[in-house]
């Protein structure tokens, strides 16, 4: 964003340009600054120079490398709930896919409210409940690191089925930990 000082300088620059153009049109000034600036190839050069000057101090340097596998979710505690578990989430977070997969269900369930299920290429089916917002449509593919939903509540339901069996609590904790690597 531009600072107030740069906005003031830009307004001053434009005002001076219009005043000089007006004075040159009335033959009060014998200069040709406005015609020089308005020649077919000059505005692009001037625009580049002014843009480089304005953007100079607002330059931001990224100091982090891209995250190969962002964490699925950061949670404070986990408790058993139905066939899965409830995670206590401190703040609003995006949910990231841990593997390539296909979203096989998005909708409402009686016990987990807004719910999404993903069938991963590894054969695991992960179901996420109490989701605030879906970012993907049903029957679309996800890749590792893709955001598929957002959790805004303080709770997230998760259930994972692997090889036809629902993961126990300890296995679920290990499954969640594996997504952090």
N, C-alpha and C positions, 0 to 999 in steps of 0.2 A: 504494500500500500504506500501511496505517496504521503509524505509528511506535509504538514500545514505550510511549511516554508517552501517546499517545492510547488505546491498548488499556488501559493501567492506569487512565486516567480513565474510560473507558467501563465497566470492571469496577467501579470505585468508585461510579459513578453508579447502575448497576443494583443493586449491593449496598445502597446507601443507600435506594433506592426500595423494595426488598423489606423492609428493616428498618423503614422508616417505615410501610409497609403493615401489617406485623405488629404494630407498636405501636399503630396506629390501630384494628386489629381487636380488640385486647385492651383498648381504651379507656385505654391508658396515655398516648396523645397525643390531644388534643382537636382536632387539625387535620383537614382534609379534602383534603390534597394528592393522595392516590391516587385519590379519587373524581373530583376535578377533572381529573386526567390521563386517567382511564379513561372519561370521558364520550364519547358516540358521535363527536363531531366534534373533540374535543381531541387524540386520539392522532395523527391525520394532521398536524395543525399542529405538534405537538411533534416528530414524526418529521422533518418538513421542517426545523425549526429545528436539531435535533441533527445531521441529515445535512449541512446547510449549514455548521455549525460544524466538523464532523469533516473534511469535504472541502475546507475552506478552504485549508490550507497545501499540500495535495497536488495543487492545481490545476496543470495543465501547459498551456502555451501552445504551439501548433504554430507554428513560425516558417518553415516551408517551404511553398511552393505545391505543388499537385499536379503530378506529372510527367506531361506530355502523352504523350511517347514515351520510356519508360525504355529504357536500352541493352539490346540483345539479350543480350550477354555481355561481360564485361571479361576480357581475356586478355593474357598476357605475350608469347607468341610463336606463330607459325603455321608449320606444315610440311606439305608435300604428303603425302597418304596415300591410296592407291587412286584413286578417282574424285573425292575431295574433299580435305579438309585436316584436320589435327589441331591443335587449339588447346591451348596450355598454360594451364591455369586455376590461379590461386594458391589460391583458397579455394572453399568451397561457395557456389553461386549459384543463383538462380532464373533460368529462361529465360523471356523475355517475347516475345509475338507482336509483330511489327513492323507487320503489316497485318491486315485481316480475312481469315479463311481457314477451311479445313476440315481437321481432322486425318484423314488417310487411312490411317495405319498406326501401330500401337503393337505392339511385340513384340521378339523377339530375332533378331538376324542373326549369322551365323557370325563375320564379321570386325569387327563394331561392337557386339556384345553387345546391351544394352537400347537399342532404337532407336525414334525417332518421326519421322514424315514429315508435313509440313503443306503443303497446296496453298493458296497465297495467292490472293486475288482478282486480283492483278496477273498471274497466270499462272505464277508461280514456284513450284517445289516445293523446299522445304528439308527436308533429312534431318539429324537430330541423333542421334549415336551415343554410346555410353558414358554414357548418362543414368542417374542414380541412382534417380530417382522420377518417375513420370508423375502429373500433376495433372489431366489431362483424359482422357476416354475416347475411343476411336476413333469417328469419324464425328460428332464434335461440332464446333461452330463456335468460333472464337476471334476476339476483337477486339483492336485495338492496345492493348498494355499488359497483356493477360491473361497470367497465369503458366500455362505449359503443362507445364513439367518442372523438375527440379532436378538440378544437376550437383554431385556431391560428390567425384568422383575428381579427379585432377590433369589429366585429359585430356578433351577433347570433340571428337568427330568431326562435321564439318559438310560437307554436299554440297548445292549449289544447282543446279537445272536451270531454265534460263530459255529460252523459245522453242525447246524441244527440245534445247538444247545444255547440257552441263555447264560451269559457269563455271570458267575457269582460275584459278590462284592469285591473280594481280593483280586479276582481276575479283571474286573472292571477298573479297579484302581491301576493295575498294571497296564491295561489297555489305554487308559487316559495318559499315563506317564510315558508310554511309547510314542505318543503323538508329540511330545515335547522335544524329542531328539531330532 
